Each structure stands twice: as structure tokens, then as C-alpha cells.
């Protein structure tokens, strides 16, 4: 029995994981077919490139998950990109560069992407991966992204590539009117894929249309202790 080719594995990922998760935007599907996800995965874990799971980026897998040093599952990345749907003239901020794969997807739709990564080794990995993939409109900065990047804002799109207990208002203020922020919000065992749209100077709308679980991004505020 022959081993499936990389192209067949990529096709299967799109058809069996991503389309069933209601990722149907043809622009996003085309990106997933052309950007070589396996080249953003560390060599030790390349066999996991198309598997429906988070891919550890360094060290022991459990430790990588605990520290949020992972690539999100393919269907989660794809759904987040579809949610914010960057346009060719728009500027994007990503928090949590990881391997650079999400930045590559966003850069395929947007004018410019700035992606922030707190871990120096991962920042280098993302920078190298993006350069090797020929992505010229995504810039990796080694920085703590929990407070965003107000000096470069406002942004049309902000994507948090990991989970947070709640989205800080400081980040929401860095959205343009009409801008969108996508994040995975909540606590285990159930988190929600969340899209927040800035509709005015002080007004926002929130949609939560799907459930998932993802490792935490570092240094974001803990949830409020009291719930009313």
C-alpha cells in the first residue's frame, strides 16, 4: 500500500477537516492549497503537519502546549482567517507568531501583516519560515503582544493566535472603525471562537459562532474573579 503524497495529505486536510468546519471562502481555501504548511512545521513534527491537532514548535510537546508554543490546528487557523477576512488594502496585527504560518495566510489576503512573538527562538523560526516561503509583506517582531502595538495602529484586523480569558479593551481600542478582532475566548473545557467588530468610536459587536479549545497566550489578563 503506497504512502499518500504530501499534496494528497493537503487535499485531505482541506476536504475532511476544514470544509466541514464551514470554512468555504474560496480565497482561504486557495491559500491553504498553495501555502505549504509542512514547511512551517519543525522537522521533528513534520508528520503532524496535516493532522487535526495543535503542533508543538519546540521542546517537549506537553511543555509546548502549556507555554502556548504551538501551531493551532489547521481548521482553527482557517476559521480565524475566514472570520476576519482581510482585504487587499488592510493592515493586520497578529499576536503569537509561532511558526509564521498564520501570518503567511493573513499576508496572502492583506496588504501588510505585523506579527508579534514573545519567544526569541520562535520569532527567529517565524522570520526564517516566512522568508523561505517568499512572504514579503509580513514582519515578525520579538515583543510581548498582550498590549498590542498601539504605535503602529489603528489596525483593520487583529488576530490572537491562541486563547485568552477575555479580550483587553486596550486591544479593542487599536481597531479602526469597521475593524475586526478574532480570538479564542473563555476557559476550559469550552472556549468560543469570537469575532469582535468595531462599529463606532466606543461601540463594538461580538459574535461567537463556534466552540474550540486552545492553549493560552502569555501575559493576557486573568478572568474577572466575580461573575454577576
C-alpha positions as CSV (number, residue, x, y, z in Angstrom):
1,X,0.0,0.0,0.0
2,X,1.6,3.3,-1.1
3,X,2.0,6.3,1.2
4,X,-0.2,9.3,0.4
5,X,1.8,12.2,-1.2
6,X,2.1,15.5,0.5
7,X,-0.3,17.0,-2.0
8,X,-2.8,14.3,-1.2
9,X,-2.5,14.9,2.5
10,X,-3.0,18.6,2.0
11,X,-6.1,17.9,-0.1
12,X,-7.5,15.5,2.5
13,X,-6.9,18.2,5.2
14,X,-8.9,20.7,3.3
15,X,-11.7,18.4,2.4
16,X,-12.0,16.4,5.6
17,X,-11.1,18.9,8.3
18,X,-11.5,22.4,7.0
19,X,-14.6,22.4,4.7
20,X,-16.7,20.5,7.3
21,X,-15.9,23.3,9.8
22,X,-17.7,25.8,7.5
23,X,-14.6,27.3,6.0
24,X,-15.9,27.8,2.5
25,X,-14.4,31.2,1.4
26,X,-12.6,30.3,-1.9
27,X,-9.8,32.8,-1.1
28,X,-9.0,31.0,2.2
29,X,-9.2,27.5,0.6
30,X,-6.9,28.6,-2.2
31,X,-4.3,29.8,0.3
32,X,-4.5,26.6,2.2
33,X,-3.9,24.7,-1.0
34,X,-0.9,26.8,-2.0
35,X,0.9,27.8,1.2
36,X,3.0,24.8,2.2
37,X,2.0,24.2,5.8
38,X,4.5,21.4,6.2
39,X,7.4,23.9,5.6
40,X,6.3,25.9,8.7
41,X,6.4,22.8,11.0
42,X,9.7,21.8,12.8
43,X,11.3,18.8,11.1
44,X,10.8,16.6,14.2
45,X,7.0,17.1,13.9
46,X,6.6,17.3,10.1
47,X,4.5,14.1,10.1
48,X,1.9,16.1,12.1
49,X,1.6,19.0,9.6
50,X,-1.8,18.0,8.2
51,X,-3.2,16.3,11.3
52,X,-6.2,17.7,13.1
53,X,-4.3,18.8,16.2
54,X,-2.1,21.5,17.6
55,X,1.6,21.1,16.5
56,X,4.3,21.7,19.1
57,X,7.0,24.0,18.0
58,X,9.8,23.4,20.5
59,X,10.8,21.2,23.4
60,X,8.5,18.6,24.9
61,X,5.0,18.5,23.4
62,X,3.2,19.0,26.8
63,X,5.5,21.8,27.7
64,X,5.0,23.5,24.3
65,X,1.2,23.3,24.8
66,X,1.5,24.7,28.4
67,X,3.5,27.7,27.1
68,X,1.4,28.2,24.0
69,X,4.3,27.4,21.7
70,X,2.2,25.6,19.1
71,X,0.7,25.9,15.7
72,X,-3.1,25.9,16.1
73,X,-5.0,23.1,14.4
74,X,-5.4,23.7,10.7
75,X,-9.2,24.1,10.9
76,X,-8.9,26.6,13.7
77,X,-6.4,28.7,11.8
78,X,-8.5,28.6,8.7
79,X,-11.7,29.6,10.6
80,X,-10.0,32.5,12.3
81,X,-8.7,33.8,8.9
82,X,-12.2,33.4,7.4
83,X,-13.7,35.3,10.3
84,X,-11.6,38.4,9.9
85,X,-11.5,38.1,6.1
86,X,-8.7,40.6,5.4
87,X,-8.9,42.7,2.3
88,X,-6.0,43.7,-0.1
89,X,-5.7,47.2,1.3
90,X,-5.8,46.3,5.0
91,X,-3.2,46.2,7.8
92,X,-3.2,43.3,10.2
93,X,-1.7,42.7,13.6
94,X,-1.2,39.1,14.8
95,X,-0.3,38.3,18.4
96,X,1.6,35.0,18.7
97,X,3.6,34.4,15.5
98,X,4.6,30.9,16.4
99,X,5.9,29.3,13.2
100,X,4.8,32.2,11.0
101,X,2.1,30.1,9.2
102,X,-0.9,32.2,10.3
103,X,1.0,35.3,9.3
104,X,1.6,33.8,5.9
105,X,-2.2,33.1,5.5
106,X,-3.1,36.6,6.6
107,X,-0.4,38.1,4.3
108,X,-1.9,36.3,1.4
109,X,-5.1,38.4,1.8
110,X,-3.9,41.7,3.4
111,X,-1.6,44.5,2.4
112,X,0.6,44.2,5.4
113,X,0.9,42.0,8.5
114,X,2.9,42.7,11.7
115,X,3.1,39.6,13.9
116,X,4.4,39.7,17.5
117,X,6.2,36.8,19.2
118,X,7.4,36.9,22.8
119,X,9.8,33.8,22.5
120,X,13.0,34.7,20.7
121,X,13.5,31.2,19.2
122,X,10.1,31.2,17.7
123,X,10.5,34.8,16.4
124,X,13.5,33.6,14.5
125,X,11.7,30.5,13.3
126,X,8.8,32.5,12.0
127,X,11.1,35.1,10.3
128,X,13.0,32.3,8.6
129,X,9.9,30.4,7.5
130,X,8.3,33.5,6.0
131,X,11.4,34.4,4.2
132,X,11.8,30.9,2.8
133,X,8.2,30.9,1.7
134,X,8.7,34.2,-0.2
135,X,6.2,36.2,2.0
136,X,7.4,39.8,1.8
137,X,4.5,41.7,3.4
138,X,4.7,40.1,6.9
139,X,7.1,41.4,9.5
140,X,7.9,39.5,12.7
141,X,8.7,41.5,15.8
142,X,10.1,40.0,19.0
143,X,7.7,41.5,21.5
144,X,5.1,40.8,24.2
145,X,1.8,41.3,22.3
146,X,-0.5,41.3,25.3
147,X,-0.9,45.1,25.0
148,X,-1.0,45.1,21.2
149,X,1.1,47.6,19.2
150,X,-0.6,51.0,19.7
151,X,2.3,52.8,18.0
152,X,1.5,51.1,14.7
153,X,-2.3,51.2,15.0
154,X,-5.0,51.5,14.3
155,X,-5.4,48.2,12.5
156,X,-8.1,46.9,10.2
157,X,-7.7,43.3,11.6
158,X,-6.2,41.9,14.8
159,X,-5.8,38.1,15.3
160,X,-4.9,36.4,18.6
161,X,-3.3,33.1,17.7
162,X,-4.1,31.4,21.0
163,X,-6.7,31.6,23.7
164,X,-7.4,34.4,26.2
165,X,-9.7,34.6,29.2
166,X,-11.0,37.9,27.9
167,X,-10.0,40.4,25.2
168,X,-8.4,43.5,26.8
169,X,-10.1,46.8,26.0
170,X,-6.6,48.2,25.2
171,X,-6.5,45.9,22.1
172,X,-10.0,46.8,21.0
173,X,-9.0,50.4,21.0
174,X,-6.4,49.6,18.4
175,X,-9.0,48.6,15.9
176,X,-10.2,51.1,13.2
177,X,-13.9,51.7,13.0
178,X,-15.0,48.7,10.8
179,X,-12.1,46.7,12.0
180,X,-12.3,43.1,13.2
181,X,-10.6,41.2,16.0
182,X,-10.7,37.3,16.1
183,X,-9.7,35.4,19.2
184,X,-10.5,32.2,21.1
185,X,-12.1,33.4,24.4
186,X,-13.0,31.6,27.6
187,X,-11.8,28.8,29.8
188,X,-11.6,25.0,29.5
189,X,-13.5,22.8,28.9
190,X,-15.3,25.2,26.5
191,X,-13.9,28.3,24.7
192,X,-15.6,30.2,21.9
193,X,-14.3,31.4,18.6
194,X,-15.0,35.1,18.9
195,X,-15.3,37.9,16.4
196,X,-15.4,41.5,17.7
197,X,-16.2,44.3,15.2
198,X,-15.7,48.0,16.0
199,X,-18.9,49.7,14.8
200,X,-18.1,53.2,16.1
201,X,-15.8,55.2,18.4
202,X,-17.0,53.4,21.5
203,X,-19.1,50.7,20.2
204,X,-18.5,47.0,19.3
205,X,-20.5,44.0,18.3
206,X,-19.5,40.4,19.3
207,X,-20.3,37.2,17.6
208,X,-19.4,33.7,19.0
209,X,-20.3,31.1,16.4
210,X,-18.1,28.1,17.2
211,X,-16.5,26.2,20.1
212,X,-13.0,25.0,20.5
213,X,-10.1,24.8,23.0
214,X,-6.6,26.3,22.5
215,X,-3.5,27.0,24.7
216,X,-3.2,30.3,26.4
217,X,-1.3,33.3,25.1
218,X,1.1,34.6,27.7
219,X,0.6,37.7,29.9
220,X,-3.0,38.4,29.0
221,X,-5.2,39.3,32.0
222,X,-6.8,36.6,34.0
223,X,-10.6,36.4,34.0
224,X,-12.6,38.6,36.5
225,X,-12.9,36.7,39.7
226,X,-16.5,37.5,40.3
227,X,-19.3,36.8,37.8
228,X,-22.6,38.6,38.1
